[in-house]
Amino acid sequence: MKNNITYQIWFFFSLISLTFIGIYSFKLPFHGDERHIVETIRLFADNFNFSTIKDYPEVTPPFFYIFYSLWAKLFNSSIESLRLLTLIISFITWQLLFYLIKLFIKNDIHVFLLSLLIVINPYFFGTSVFVFTDILTIMLSLAAVISFAKDKIIYFVIFSALAILCRQYAGIIPIAVLLYSSFYYVNDKSTSRKFIFGSFLTFIPLIILFGIWENISPASGIEKWIVPNSSLYNLDYINTYITFSVIYILPLAIIFFKKIKFNYTSLLIAFVLTILLSFFPVKTSLATLEFTDYKTVGIMHQTLADFFGLESLGIKIILWVFLFVGCYINTELLKRFYSQIKSRLFDKEIIFTFLWILFLIIMPFSYQVWEKYLTMIIPFLVICIYCLIFPIEQDLNI
């Protein structure tokens, strides 16, 4: 991409945007979860030993805190210093995002616009400067998927394992690769065998931590943060993520309806799915109500609530419409996915459908639902939908 003018524009756009974001944000007070995350980073910086790894007041794995604590030891643990590290990671992430999209999409203008659509997400902007665990997870996730696309098995294992050690739900990446490799096994046994084995390897560090913690998270973190919902598997999360994914990729959704031929079967399936999911409406998790002032699941939900009223008929209609649109788009995605599996067409872009499906299946096990969690999966969903609208040719840019 060195001689690619569009990439050069993206490079300077990223540099200028993140510079201005940094200048504006450096002196802002702690934002959201930032305070307790910074406190944990300082805990690791001051007490980097086995006891700290065994028990610290968070529910997420320790790599993020270890990584930032090393920076804190080299420089300092001030909020400005840690936000500078976030900006550096963000710049790399923005470049990896463009690179991943470019691997699968040839039209440079489309690559730029899709990259822009992803980063203008308010959560993407926020995680690009504030000290949250998300942007490092996204960077490692993008690097892992790129490594898979380019058949770099060692890099895939390293980046996937580190992503999982930032946020457990990054485990959808090796699971997706495992599923893809299992289907692709008949076509290329050698490569598939390596990725199947590598996918299992990525979970070993987390499993070791489970043994150290004697649970899925440190005891102090579980005691401090986890407030169990009324059910183990929260179907309202599926409704939430489908509904708000449409809002965050709305321009692409509009293009979808302009380009994709209308199908009455898909309409009927989408309507039935919408009715079923309507029995599990968008609602705020108990953890959010307990630990924050939010009565909603995120920025967009809060915006709609401020405009229409949280329990108003207006917001219910709007959310129902977005859910229906999301169900229709997902029906078309699943139809194409089924067709690809049935006809044994195993182009690597199918990995993005695997990732989106796994995200919807696995996230309802979480104790908390939040729009921000879409930030990690949106890049993959955008490529997935684009490839449905504009099917890629066989000779990818890989």
Summary of the structure (lengths in Angstrom):
residues: 398
radius of gyration: 20.9
end to end distance: 11.9
largest distance: 61.6
contacts: 1287
relative contact order: 0.12
helix: 73%
strand: 0%
